[in-house]
Each structure stands twice: as structure tokens, then as C-alpha cells.
Amino acid sequence: EKGGYPDFMMKEIHEQPRVVRDTLAGRLTGGTLTIDELDLSHEELNLIDRVYVIACGTSYHAGLVAKQLIEGWARIPTEVEVASEFRYRNPIITPTTLVVAVSQSGETADTLAAIRDARVRGAKVFGITNVVGSPVARESDGVIYTKANKEIAVASTKSFLGQVVSLTLLSMLLAQTKGKLTTSQIKLLFKELADTAEQIETILSDTTAIDEAALACKDACSSLFIGRGLGSAICAEGALKLKEISYLHAESYPAGEMKHGPIALIDEGFPVVAVATQSPTYEKTISNLQESRARGAMVVAIATEGDTEIKKHAEHVIYIPKVRDCFSPITASVPLQLFARAIAVARGCDVDQPRNLAKSVTVE
Ligand code: F6R
């Protein structure tokens, strides 16, 4: 049932090109995006003036991506919050607030409680879940199903990708509704979004650089993941993946925060994993790599194919195909999943069933 792969995590990582294709199927007709399941009129969507993305764990990291896309494209103020915090405070909710609840299992206790609370306060709630008919689906006003199919490995991979692609679509839909993206821009973006399926295939076809970097890091006691912008969101997910399946401590920081504390951790051989793909802040991230290496860090960089400069600033470079920055979370998260898995395997861990964790968390 593992389809010839050594574990479910590896099988599920390899399903991701299909997840992208299935998530996008039927969503664009003649330059217009459609997400009918949301069950909101154009007018209602147009009135939305605040968005909260509520989730836990990996799903929360998909929310970090969504915040940047919704604000960047649709210009709607967006907050991302872990459900266990959201539910116990007094968030500002009005009838024009949209709450997007993201949950693979659709049954996470804190996320469900947050949905109930938000609806009582008068918000519209969209659920994004992988499980048809799950409580999150039933209790939301509208639901988008991620097309990951059943995920067995405890560490979430393909469902994260399905969440990111679904949230990217939702962000584009909000921007289209608000008149912030034209039909031709939507068409172009949609095509490039669809192209990420093939780009993930390219990443999966040769993992030599990832495996080498993993072997070099496997005996570390701690590690830092740094990036800026969307790269910072991807780092949060990369660090979570590594700690949960390999038990190697990993912490993510926006790269610009290094000087404000975390750089003190760095000594000879300390792994610093950087998302340094082409983006408006590429040069700034390079400076952070130089500062890290000057203190002995072993830098592993995720970089854009064709970037030869980066080799001067990293011991290990993992190249990925060039994509527009807004789609980098889809491609750049894949090598970090493989990196975490390779380290877990090298450390003799059970990658599918890490200690102390359960696939769904139905109690607080
Ligand atoms: C990490 C992981 C967890 C879940 C979290 C939320 O790989 O799987 O962090 O993402 O427990 O679960 P869902 O998305 O089912 O609400």
C-alpha cells in the first residue's frame, strides 16, 4: 500500500504534483476563477474587509503564506492566528469579517472551537479541509476540499501543499472580486500556478543535493531555518517538519531577526538552512548568510536554478526551478520535506509515526 516507497511520507511527498493538478482542475473558466463551494455572492465577497486565518501546526503555516498573498493581491488586512490563541481572546469580528479555518483532519478541537466562536460573533467562516463531511466542513458556511486524499504519515506534506494551493486560489479570487487583478493577470498567474506541478516533478526527480545536505546535518543538536517574506513562512514549516520527525531541534526566524538574538547560537558547524530563492529580498538574505558563515555556520541554501552567486555563500545548495515569488511556497517546501525525511531516516527514526504525536488532535 506504500506503492513501492519506503514509507508513507515519501509516497505522499511524491503525490504532490497530482495534488496541485486536482486542486486546480475546473477552477478557471474564460479568465474567471470559480470556487462555488464558498456559497457567497460576488457582493458579499466584495464587502469583506478583514480576514483571519485560523489553524494549528502545519495548517497554520499555510495560513502564513495566505496572509502575504491576500494582503499583497487583494489588499485586505489579514491576520493568521493559532486556533488555541484565537479562541481564548476577544478578536475584532464584524459581519464583513471572513474567517478561514484550515484543518487537514477537519476535527482539530481548537480549530473547531474557533469556528464556533467566530460564527457566534457574526463572521462568515470558510473551512479548508481534506476530509469530506468532517466537523470543520459541516460547521463552516462554505468549504474548500484540498484534494490530497487520505494522508497517513503523521507529518503533513501533501495536505499542506493542497492547503497552500487552495489558499492561493482563494487569495486570487478575493483579488479578482475586489478588482485588484485583471482577467489577463488571473489567466497568467493561473497558468504559472499550474506549472508548479511539473516543477515539483523536477525537484523529485533528483534529490542528490538534498540527501547530501541531510547527511551533513544529521548529527547536529540544533538548527536554524531563515528566510524573508514568503521564505520565512516556508522556513516555519521546514523547521516544524524537521523537529517532529527527526527530533533534531529546529527553529525558524525571519532572516532579518538574526542579529536580534539567534545569531548567538551559531558556532562551528551549526546548520543554518536558508530559503534564498529569487525574491525582492534576495540580497538581504545573502547578507544574513555571510554573517552566519563568518561565525562558522554550515549553510544549506534552497536557491533558484541558475543562481551561481549563492555557491559562494553556502556549503550546500539545493536548486529548484525558477517560479514567480508568490508561488515559491509551493516549490520550496518540497525540498524541505525531503530534507527533514532524509535526516529522520539517517537518525533511525520512524518517519511515519513520530513519538508523542497523533494524526489528529481532537482534545485540547
Ligand atoms: C505537522 C502536523 C500537525 C498538524 C496540526 C493541525 O506535520 O501534522 O502540526 O498540522 O495538528 O492538524 P489539522 O490540520 O488536522 O487541523
Residues whose N, C-alpha, C, O or C-beta is under 5 A from the ligand:
A	BS01	F6R	C56 G57 T58 S59 V102 S103 Q104 S105 G106 T108 V154 A155 S156 K359 V361
